[in-house]
Amino acid sequence: MEEPGSRWRGARPTLESVAREAAVSRQTVSNVLNAPHLVSDETRRRVEAVIARTGYRPVKAAQTLRTRRSYLIAVGLQTPAEDRGEVEHGFLHALAERAQLRGYRILLYTVADDDAEIGTYESLLSEYDLDGFVLTGTHTDDKRTAWLDQHKIPFVTFGRPWGSDARHSWVDVDGASGVLASTRHLIAAGHRRIAFLGWPEGSGVGEDRRSGWVAACREAALPAGGLAMRMTNSFSQGRSACGQLLDSASPPTAFVCVSDVIALGAWSELTARGLEPGPRAAVVGFDDSSAAALAGLTTVAQPLADAAGACLDCLQKLQERPGGQHTTPDMVLLEPRLILRSSA
């Protein structure tokens, strides 16, 4: 049997050889690289698999002249909160991997706050010929998106424009749906007093996830009053909040948490009190971190690879519009997945 990719060994793969291997036309391969939204998902995956296996890369100089693109995308590195760094790392890794398959390169820069980041935009745009930006860490009153839109710079955000009527292309994960599924799972297991441990007010992501818990409690006619607590994203805060609720007159038997780190704190408190997983104790987190997997924590996983691919799709569509404008912005909301483990 021929070893995968052996036919290309010793010779640089070309657009024609990739098209032959994938059993598609040269134009289809070109569309996968430059306009993937024009290609069916099945065909795109087949072509991307051949590109990855053969190591094909477009001749950048010719491609730049033909398309007037630099194939360079700038992405900011947020200052990670406790356990959120793993999510960002997963997204950036997926973005770089998907970008490489399409012939793009990622330019990373560090982020302090909105004003500093806007200053970085000005510096980068004066030094590099960028195709656009991928922004993370969207929040209420986000100055970055308004600046980029005003200056007609193509961009897409991984995160919705929280608390804003801004109209730009974005990709996000449906946190409400993920928490709704986790709360329904606990209800099906027999829990009737389910607490929610969330982030402080003002967090768009946090409020989105909390709304899923509220919706599940309402549809099952379960109490929610006195069962929600807000805290910073830390293990110790999660443990403390869990302890306070367990010491209340009507303690919960299950905890739905806005993040894995808070859930791990709650799980630590439950186990310290000798409460084993079952009808009297259950915890669900969010983000499917490596720590959650090690601890056997039931959690909600974000489809980071799909999010990265969708961000690139949005950015490539913008490249085809005059001035890269968000005249008809793409708004992509992805479904997360409940990962069942021993904690619930």
Order of alpha helices (4+ residues) and beta strands (2+ residues): alpha-alpha-alpha-alpha-beta-alpha-beta-alpha-beta-alpha-beta-beta-alpha-beta-alpha-beta-alpha-beta-alpha-beta-alpha-beta-alpha-beta-beta
